[in-house]
Amino acid sequence: MALKVKAVERLLKFSNNENDPGVYRYVLKPDLYTSLSQAKVIKEAALRSGVSRGVMQACWDAAGEVIKAWATEGHSVALPGLGTMRFGLRSKAVEKVEDVKTGLIETRRIIFTPSVDLKDELKNTTIQITCIDRTGKEVKRVNSSDEGNIEDPEAENQGDENQNGGNTNQGGTQSGGNTNQGGNTGGGGGGNDDSPIDDD
């Protein structure tokens, strides 16, 4: 079992200046997989469990309804073999109690925390990287030799009350403008923290 990743050579610009020639960098991105339908998942689960597809469908539907009901009551709900799911929100922070109102809520969120077994499975999964140059030609294939570090949403959420840029994030931190789309991938970025402007 392996995850497939493409390293595509793309022209990245770090400003809107038309005179900025930009730089070419190999940007890693997961290779697109097909979307598996619910029917296919249920069929496979029925085969592996030995129960009929109808019974598996009924169990699937019932579990989904229970998870939705309990999560909307504020519970963190276990997803068998996967981890837990809960709802959270992003909101603005205010100084005075008189200013507290529902209008402070910016977005509602669904937060998934993977189980230890799922994180271990991902950590031990090989990553196969296919390198494609700016002309679309495949130039190299490599297998991962990284340490398999897994992002930990719980460590980032730290008590569900992190303030970042004036926002109180219930259930998660907000990366205030730090979403880099390929800018930190590849050497020679020059320490630029700005997200690049990607010219295809």
C-alpha positions, 0 to 999 in steps of 0.5 A: 500500500502506498500514497502517490504524490506528484512533484510538478515543476511550476513557476511561482511568483511572490509578488504582483509585480509584472516584472517579477520573473518568478522562480521554478520550484517542484511543488508536491501535491497528492495525486488525485484518486477516484471518489469511492461511492457509499454503495461501493464502501458498503458492498466491500464492508459487507463482504469483509464482515460476512453480513448481507449488504442490506444489513450493512446499509441499515447499520451504516445509516443508523450509525450516521444518524447517531453520530449526527445527533450526538455531535450536534448535542456537543459530544465528541463521537467515536468513529469506529476504527478512525477516531473521533468527530466533534463540532466547533467554531471560529469566532472573534474575541471581544473585551466586554461581556456586553459585546458577546453575541452570536454575531461573533461566530465566523464559521462552524467547523467539523473537527476530526481527530484520528485514532492512534491506529489510523495515525500509525497506519499513515505513518507506516505507509510508503509515499511514492513521488513522481517528478514532472518537469515544466514540459510535462515530462516525467523525470524521476520517481522516488519512494519516501524516506521521511520520518512519517510525522503526523499532524496532530489536531489536538496539539494545535487546538490546545484547549479549544481556545486559542487566540490568533490575530484577534480570533478565538478559535473553538476547536482549532487554531486559525492560520492567519494568512499563513497558508502557503500554496507551494511556497515552502516546498523546495529549496531556495525559497529565500525565507519568503513568508508570502504565499506565491502567486502561481502562474500556470 
